[in-house]
Amino acid sequence: MQILIKFPDAETESRALGKLIPRFSGKSWSTGETAVPAQALGFLADQGIQFTVIGPAPYEYVTPLRDPSTVGVQ
């Protein structure tokens, strides 16, 4: 399950992403929100990085959008 979180400022976000990227998959948006696996929350806390949990990431946030013009395989 992906959890949506937000960091208090851009510097904290940058530091956190630097620690998260080698260990966890996730996605970050220009709005400042970041989707991470639930296991990453404990890791961030252990690293002393402040963040706010927004809640479970909506399905649309974590699945790639499909192009409706894509041709199906026969």
N, C-alpha and C positions, 0 to 999 in steps of 0.2 A: 504494500500500500504506500502510495506517495502522499506526503504531508506537505502542505503549503506553509511556508514560513517567511518572515520578513526580518531583515537586519536593521538596526537603528540608524546606520549611516553607510555611505558608500565605502568608506575605509574598512569597516567591519565586514561588509559583504565581500570585498575583494580578498581580505585575509581568510575568511571562511571558505570561499570558493577555492582558494589555493590549497587548502587542507582537504576539502571534500573531493575534488576532481580525481586525485589518484585512487581514492578508496570507494567512492559511491557514484552511481549514476544519478542524474537529475536534470533539471532544466531551470533556467533563470530567465526572467523577463525584464524588460526595461522599466516596468512599474515598480521594481524592487522586490517582487515576490519570487520565491525560489521553491521548487518542488523537489523534495528529497525523500529517500526511503525512511521509514520510521526508525530504523536502526541508526541513522545518521544523527538523530536528535541527541542521543546519549553521547555520541562521539563529540559533537559540537560543545555540549555542556562540559565534558571532560577537558576540552581544550580551552575552556574559559571564554568561549565566544557567546556574546549575548544575541538572542533572537526572540522573536515573538511567534508563537504558533497560531496560524490563522485557522487551520483545520484540514480535513482531508481534501486533497486536490481533486477538483471535479474531473470526471472522465475526459472531457474535451481538452483539458489542459495537458494531460499526459499521453494522449494517443495522437499519432500523426494524423493530420487531415488527409482524407483521400480525395484524389482528383476524380470528379464524376465523369470526366471525359476519357478515363483510362479504359483501354480495351481489355475485355475479359479473356482469359485463357480457355481455349476449347479443347 
